[in-house]
Amino acid sequence: MIIILKPEATEAQIALIKDEMSKNGLIIQEIQGETTRMIGLAGDTSMLPPEMATRYEFVERVMKVSEPYKLASRRFHPRDTVVELPGGVCVGGGGLAVIAGPCSVESEEQILSIARDVKLSGASLLRGGAFKPRSSPYSFQGLGLDGLNLLKIAREKTGLPIVTEIMSPEYCDVFARDVDVIQIGARNMQNFPLLREVGELGKPVLLKRGAACTIDEMLQAADYVLVGGKSPVILCERGIRTFETATRNTLDISAVPVLKKKSHLPVVVDPSHGTGHWDLVCPMAMAAVAAGADGLMIEVHNHPEKALCDGQQSITPFLFDNLMQCVTRMHKIIMDDRSE
C-alpha cells in the first residue's frame, strides 16, 4: 500500500501517521517522487481502515500495490538504488561494475595472481568461492574459512572489495565482519531463513536468480533481505534452466530491462554460469551491457584447464583484458546514446 500525501502535509502530520502504521506492525518507507511525497507500507495492511484518505485530511489518496513484492518494487522506490562499496566502488548509478575472479579459491598464489591481473584490466571487485555448493558430493567443496582468509589477503594486497557466497547462517557473523558483498547463490535464492539472516547484517547482498525461478519470485526473495532494513540488494541474472542443451543454462538477457522496469535495485549479469562455455562469455557480456546491466560477474582463472571448479566456463586473464576493452566500449556507446 502507498499513501500519497498532500503537498501541504507537515512533518508532524507525517510523523503521526508513520507512528500509527508502525503500531500495526507495518514496515514503513518514505518515498520522494518528483513532485509528490508518499509513504510505502509493507506487511499485512488488511486491518487498516478503508477510509484513510478521509480520516486524515493531509492524505491525498491511498493506492494498493498489486505486486507480491513491495520493498524491491519501483513503486516503493522510484529512483534507482546505488549500492556503495569500499574504495569508492558503486553498483548502479550509470557506471559498470565488473566482478571478476575464480569460481573457487584454490591457493594463495592462485587468488593473488588472478586478483592482480583482473585489477590491472579494470575489475571493480574480486569474486571467489570459499564455500562451494556442488551438485555432486564428490566434487571440490571449497577451502571454507581458509579460502575466506585467502580472499582477505588478496583484498589487502590489491584493494579490491571481495564477493563470496554464504551457505549457512552459522557463518553470518564471520561474513558480516570479513566480506564486502555477501553472495546468495542460485541454490539458496529461496532459502528464506538465510535471506532473513543476511538481511540483518548490514552488508550488501548479491542475490542470484534461481535456476527455475521467475523474475517475480526473485524480487520476492529480495524482499526477504530488504525487510530487515539494513542490507541493500544487488540482483544477478545467471541463466535459467530450459530445454536447451547447447549451453549450461539459458541466459535471460530480457531479464535486465524487465527487472529495471519492475525494480529500483541494480542488476548485474553472470554470463559465465549463464552459458557454461568460455567462448560465449564475451559476446553475452556485451549483450548484457547493451541491455542496460549495471555490472557483470565473470569467472577468470589463470589455468582454466586445471581449475578445480568450472574451468570450462572460465576465461584467462588475457581474454578478460580483451573482454574489458569490449564491454567498456559498449558501455560508453550506451551511455552516450542515453545522454543525447
C-alpha positions as CSV (number, residue, x, y, z in Angstrom):
1,M,0.0,0.0,0.0
2,I,1.2,3.5,-0.8
3,I,-0.2,6.6,1.0
4,I,0.0,9.6,-1.2
5,L,0.3,12.8,0.8
6,K,-1.0,16.3,0.0
7,P,1.7,18.9,-0.7
8,E,0.8,20.8,2.4
9,A,1.3,17.8,4.8
10,T,3.5,18.9,7.7
11,E,6.3,16.9,9.3
12,A,4.3,16.5,12.5
13,Q,1.4,15.0,10.5
14,I,3.6,12.6,8.6
15,A,5.2,11.5,11.9
16,L,1.7,10.9,13.3
17,I,0.7,8.6,10.5
18,K,4.0,6.8,10.5
19,D,3.7,6.1,14.2
20,E,0.2,4.7,13.8
21,M,1.3,2.5,11.0
22,S,4.3,1.1,12.9
23,K,2.0,0.2,15.8
24,N,0.1,-2.0,13.3
25,G,3.4,-3.9,12.7
26,L,3.9,-2.5,9.2
27,I,7.2,-1.7,7.5
28,I,7.4,2.0,6.6
29,Q,9.3,3.5,3.8
30,E,9.2,7.1,2.8
31,I,9.1,7.7,-1.0
32,Q,10.0,11.0,-2.6
33,G,8.7,11.4,-6.1
34,E,9.4,14.2,-8.4
35,T,6.5,16.3,-7.1
36,T,4.8,14.1,-4.6
37,R,5.7,12.7,-1.1
38,M,4.5,9.3,-0.3
39,I,4.7,6.6,2.4
40,G,5.0,3.0,1.4
41,L,3.6,0.3,3.7
42,A,4.7,-3.3,3.6
43,G,3.1,-6.1,5.6
44,D,-0.4,-7.1,6.4
45,T,-2.4,-4.0,5.6
46,S,-5.8,-5.7,5.7
47,M,-6.5,-4.4,9.2
48,L,-6.1,-0.8,8.2
49,P,-9.4,1.3,7.9
50,P,-10.5,1.7,4.3
51,E,-11.4,5.4,4.8
52,M,-7.8,6.5,5.4
53,A,-8.0,9.2,2.7
54,T,-10.9,10.8,4.5
55,R,-9.7,10.0,8.0
56,Y,-6.5,12.1,7.6
57,E,-7.0,15.5,6.0
58,F,-3.4,15.5,4.8
59,V,-3.8,12.3,2.8
60,E,-4.5,12.7,-0.9
61,R,-5.3,9.1,-1.7
62,V,-4.3,5.5,-0.9
63,M,-3.0,3.2,-3.6
64,K,-2.9,-0.6,-3.4
65,V,0.3,-2.3,-4.6
66,S,-0.7,-5.4,-6.6
67,E,2.8,-6.9,-6.9
68,P,3.6,-9.7,-4.4
69,Y,6.9,-7.9,-3.6
70,K,6.9,-4.4,-2.1
71,L,10.3,-3.1,-1.0
72,A,12.0,-4.2,-4.2
73,S,9.3,-2.6,-6.3
74,R,9.9,0.6,-8.2
75,R,6.6,1.9,-6.9
76,F,8.0,2.0,-3.5
77,H,11.3,3.5,-4.6
78,P,11.0,5.3,-8.0
79,R,14.7,6.3,-8.1
80,D,17.4,3.8,-8.9
81,T,19.3,2.4,-6.0
82,V,23.1,2.8,-6.0
83,V,25.0,0.4,-3.8
84,E,28.2,2.0,-2.4
85,L,31.1,-0.3,-1.5
86,P,34.6,0.3,-0.1
87,G,37.1,2.0,-2.2
88,G,34.6,4.2,-3.9
89,V,33.1,1.3,-5.9
90,C,29.4,1.8,-6.8
91,V,27.0,-0.7,-8.3
92,G,24.3,1.3,-10.2
93,G,24.1,4.9,-11.0
94,G,25.3,4.7,-14.6
95,G,28.6,3.0,-14.1
96,L,29.7,-0.5,-15.0
97,A,30.9,-2.6,-12.0
98,V,32.8,-5.7,-13.0
99,I,33.2,-8.6,-10.5
100,A,35.9,-11.0,-11.6
101,G,37.8,-13.9,-10.2
102,P,37.9,-17.7,-10.0
103,C,34.9,-20.0,-9.3
104,S,36.9,-21.4,-6.3
105,V,39.8,-20.2,-4.2
106,E,42.4,-22.9,-4.6
107,S,45.6,-21.4,-3.1
108,E,47.2,-18.1,-2.1
109,E,49.3,-18.0,-5.2
110,Q,46.3,-18.6,-7.4
111,I,44.0,-16.0,-5.9
112,L,46.7,-13.3,-5.6
113,S,47.8,-13.8,-9.2
114,I,44.2,-13.6,-10.6
115,A,43.3,-10.6,-8.3
116,R,46.3,-8.6,-9.5
117,D,45.6,-9.4,-13.2
118,V,41.9,-8.5,-13.1
119,K,42.6,-5.3,-11.2
120,L,45.1,-4.3,-13.9
121,S,42.4,-4.9,-16.5
122,G,39.8,-2.7,-14.7
123,A,37.8,-5.0,-12.5
124,S,35.9,-3.4,-9.6
125,L,35.5,-6.3,-7.3
126,L,37.1,-9.7,-6.7
127,R,35.0,-12.8,-6.6
128,G,36.0,-16.3,-5.3
129,G,34.2,-19.2,-3.8
130,A,35.4,-20.2,-0.3
131,F,32.3,-22.4,0.3
132,K,31.1,-24.2,-2.8
133,P,27.7,-25.7,-3.3
134,R,28.2,-28.6,-5.7
135,S,25.6,-30.9,-7.3
136,S,27.9,-33.8,-6.6
137,P,29.0,-34.6,-3.0
138,Y,32.3,-35.8,-4.5
139,S,33.2,-32.6,-6.2
140,F,35.5,-30.0,-4.7
141,Q,33.6,-28.2,-2.0
142,G,36.0,-25.2,-1.4
143,L,38.5,-24.4,1.2
144,G,36.0,-23.0,3.7
145,L,37.3,-20.5,6.2
146,D,40.8,-21.0,4.9
147,G,39.6,-19.8,1.5
148,L,38.0,-16.8,3.0
149,N,41.2,-15.9,4.7
150,L,43.0,-16.1,1.3
151,L,40.4,-13.7,-0.2
152,K,41.1,-11.3,2.7
153,I,44.8,-11.4,1.8
154,A,44.0,-10.7,-1.8
155,R,41.9,-7.7,-0.8
156,E,44.7,-6.4,1.4
157,K,47.2,-6.7,-1.5
158,T,45.0,-5.3,-4.3
159,G,42.4,-3.1,-2.6
160,L,39.6,-4.9,-4.4
161,P,36.4,-5.5,-2.3
162,I,35.6,-9.2,-2.1
163,V,32.4,-11.0,-3.1
164,T,31.9,-14.6,-1.9
165,E,29.0,-16.9,-1.3
166,I,27.5,-17.8,2.1
167,M,26.0,-21.2,2.5
168,S,24.8,-21.4,6.1
169,P,23.5,-18.9,8.8
170,E,26.2,-20.3,11.1
171,Y,28.8,-18.2,9.3
172,C,26.8,-14.9,9.3
173,D,29.0,-13.3,11.9
174,V,32.2,-14.1,10.0
175,F,30.8,-12.8,6.7
176,A,29.5,-9.7,8.4
177,R,33.0,-9.0,9.6
178,D,35.1,-10.1,6.7
179,V,33.2,-9.9,3.4
180,D,32.3,-6.8,1.4
181,V,29.4,-8.2,-0.6
182,I,27.6,-11.4,0.5
183,Q,26.5,-13.6,-2.3
184,I,23.4,-15.7,-2.1
185,G,23.8,-18.4,-4.8
186,A,21.1,-19.7,-7.1
187,R,20.5,-22.8,-5.0
188,N,19.8,-20.7,-1.9
189,M,17.7,-18.0,-3.6
190,Q,14.6,-19.3,-1.8
191,N,16.4,-20.3,1.5
192,F,14.2,-17.8,3.4
193,P,15.8,-18.3,6.8
194,L,19.2,-17.5,5.3
195,L,17.8,-14.5,3.4
196,R,16.3,-13.1,6.6
197,E,19.6,-13.6,8.5
198,V,21.8,-11.8,5.9
199,G,19.2,-9.0,5.7
200,E,20.1,-8.2,9.3
201,L,23.9,-8.0,8.7
202,G,24.1,-4.5,7.2
203,K,26.3,-5.7,4.3
204,P,25.3,-5.6,0.5
205,V,23.8,-8.8,-0.7
206,L,24.3,-10.1,-4.3
207,L,21.2,-12.2,-4.9
208,K,21.4,-14.7,-7.8
209,R,18.3,-15.8,-9.6
210,G,17.4,-19.5,-9.0
211,A,17.7,-21.8,-11.9
212,A,14.0,-22.4,-12.2
213,C,12.6,-19.2,-10.7
214,T,10.6,-16.4,-12.2
215,I,11.5,-12.8,-12.0
216,D,8.7,-12.1,-9.6
217,E,10.0,-14.9,-7.3
218,M,13.4,-13.4,-7.4
219,L,12.0,-10.0,-6.4
220,Q,10.1,-11.6,-3.6
221,A,13.3,-13.2,-2.4
222,A,14.9,-9.7,-2.5
223,D,12.1,-8.5,-0.2
224,Y,13.1,-11.2,2.4
225,V,16.5,-9.4,2.6
226,L,15.2,-5.9,2.4
227,V,12.6,-6.4,5.1
228,G,15.5,-6.3,7.6
229,G,16.1,-2.7,6.6
230,K,19.9,-3.0,6.8
231,S,21.3,-4.8,3.8
232,P,21.0,-3.4,0.2
233,V,20.5,-5.9,-2.6
234,I,22.1,-6.3,-6.0
235,L,20.2,-8.6,-8.3
236,C,22.1,-11.1,-10.5
237,E,20.8,-12.8,-13.6
238,R,22.8,-16.0,-14.1
239,G,20.7,-18.1,-16.5
240,I,17.8,-20.3,-16.0
241,R,17.1,-24.0,-16.8
242,T,15.3,-24.6,-20.1
243,F,15.0,-27.5,-22.6
244,E,18.1,-26.2,-24.4
245,T,21.2,-28.3,-24.1
246,A,23.7,-26.3,-26.2
247,T,24.5,-24.1,-23.1
248,R,24.7,-24.9,-19.4
249,N,21.8,-22.5,-18.8
250,T,19.8,-20.1,-20.9
251,L,21.0,-16.6,-20.1
252,D,17.9,-14.5,-19.9
253,I,19.1,-11.1,-21.2
254,S,15.5,-9.9,-21.3
255,A,15.5,-10.1,-17.5
256,V,17.7,-7.0,-17.4
257,P,15.2,-4.5,-18.8
258,V,12.3,-6.3,-17.1
259,L,14.0,-6.0,-13.7
260,K,14.9,-2.4,-14.4
261,K,11.2,-1.7,-15.1
262,K,9.9,-3.6,-12.1
263,S,12.5,-2.7,-9.5
264,H,14.9,0.0,-8.4
265,L,17.6,-2.4,-7.5
266,P,20.9,-2.6,-9.5
267,V,21.2,-5.6,-11.9
268,V,24.4,-7.5,-12.8
269,V,24.7,-10.4,-15.2
270,D,26.8,-13.6,-14.9
271,P,27.5,-14.8,-18.5
272,S,29.9,-17.5,-17.2
273,H,27.3,-19.5,-15.4
274,G,24.7,-18.3,-17.9
275,T,26.4,-20.1,-20.8
276,G,28.9,-22.5,-19.3
277,H,31.3,-22.0,-22.2
278,W,34.3,-19.7,-22.1
279,D,33.9,-18.6,-25.7
280,L,30.4,-17.3,-25.1
281,V,31.3,-15.2,-22.1
282,C,32.4,-12.1,-24.0
283,P,29.6,-11.8,-26.5
284,M,27.0,-12.4,-23.8
285,A,28.7,-9.9,-21.6
286,M,28.4,-7.3,-24.3
287,A,24.8,-8.2,-24.8
288,A,24.1,-7.7,-21.1
289,V,25.7,-4.2,-21.2
290,A,23.7,-3.3,-24.3
291,A,20.6,-4.4,-22.4
292,G,21.4,-2.0,-19.6
293,A,23.1,-4.1,-16.9
294,D,24.8,-2.2,-14.1
295,G,27.6,-4.8,-13.9
296,L,29.0,-8.1,-14.8
297,M,30.3,-11.2,-12.9
298,I,33.0,-13.0,-14.8
299,E,34.9,-16.2,-13.9
300,V,38.6,-15.8,-14.5
301,H,41.3,-18.5,-13.9
302,N,45.0,-18.4,-14.8
303,H,44.9,-22.1,-15.8
304,P,41.3,-23.0,-16.7
305,E,42.3,-26.4,-17.8
306,K,43.5,-27.2,-14.3
307,A,40.7,-25.4,-12.4
308,L,39.1,-27.4,-9.6
309,C,35.7,-25.9,-10.4
310,D,34.0,-24.7,-13.6
311,G,37.1,-24.5,-15.7
312,Q,35.1,-24.9,-18.9
313,Q,33.4,-21.5,-18.4
314,S,36.4,-19.6,-17.1
315,I,38.4,-17.2,-19.2
316,T,42.1,-16.4,-18.9
317,P,43.4,-13.1,-17.6
318,F,44.4,-12.3,-21.2
319,L,40.9,-12.9,-22.5
320,F,39.5,-11.0,-19.6
321,D,41.6,-8.0,-20.6
322,N,40.1,-8.2,-24.1
323,L,36.6,-8.5,-22.6
324,M,37.1,-5.4,-20.5
325,Q,38.0,-3.4,-23.6
326,C,34.9,-4.6,-25.4
327,V,32.4,-4.0,-22.7
328,T,33.9,-0.6,-21.8
329,R,33.4,0.5,-25.4
330,M,29.9,-0.9,-25.4
331,H,29.1,0.8,-22.2
332,K,30.3,4.2,-23.5
333,I,28.2,3.8,-26.6
334,I,25.1,3.1,-24.5
335,M,25.7,6.0,-22.1
336,D,26.5,8.4,-24.9
337,D,23.2,7.4,-26.6
338,R,21.2,8.0,-23.4
339,S,22.7,11.4,-22.9
340,E,21.6,12.6,-26.3
